[in-house]
Amino acid sequence: MALECLLLTGDSALLSTIRAKFSEQGIELLVRKDAASAIEFSERRHLDGFVIDCDDVPQGKEALRSIPANPANKQSVMLAIVNGRTSVSEAFELGANFVLAKPIQDGRICAVLDTAVPKMEREHRRYFRHPIDLPIELQLYTGQSFRAKMQNISEGGFAIRTSETLPEGVLSVQFDLPSIEPETLRGRAVVVWASASIAGLRFLYLEPHCRTGFQAWLDSMEAQLRFRESAPDSRMCSQNS
């Protein structure tokens, strides 16, 4: 569940600095040297953050503007690196959450990461999809309802497997949260992508009385995942002791 960020730069000094500081935070870094490939990648994958070298990569400012326009990365943290041609205010207007000027000073980037990393972690939890196998009921605006199988879920949405053709627009959804005392979650969602048999939906609304139980369920799945990820390390420590 490591955080993932993309760095757009051809500057070896910047790459070295960002890689070292992000590694200290346990952040996995993907690197692209041209704006077109960074934009294309952002259209296919969600990432928790982006570092954009605005002035020393051709079309760098276009990448800073375009990437947050993609729904998958609308809430991702954007760190702009400027070098004299882009002003700090312009970088913020283009979509940056944070701006640093070259040459990058260790103190400044550490201060930025102190604020940015918690934001990335919240975005990661919001987007991270837990695999799940649950029946879900969906109701169309016409009143017609049908059942499907949920494949994964996050704080922000879920994917289902269905033979139905889902229409554009808002759907009512409900499913039972697995627990000792089952609770039915009810809300509304909208289809954001669809293939032949799988569709992805984004939550628009959850009924207020469902939100606490839903968040507790997600927290429990995250805790279980963290335990499974740490288990090999724990066994290794036991073997070495």
Secondary structure, 3 states (H helix, E strand, C coil): CCCEEEEECCCHHHHHHHHHHHHHCCCEEEEECCHHHHHHHHHHCCCCEEEEECCCCCCHHHHHHHHHHCHHHCCCEEEEEECCCCCHHHHHHHCCCEEEECCCCHHHHHHHHHHHHHHHHHHHHHHCCEEEEEEEEEECCCCCEEEEEEEEECCCEEEEECCCCCCCCEEEEEEEECCCCCEEEEEEEEEEEECCCEEEEEEEEECHHHHHHHHHHHHHHHHHHHHHHHHHHHHHHHHHC
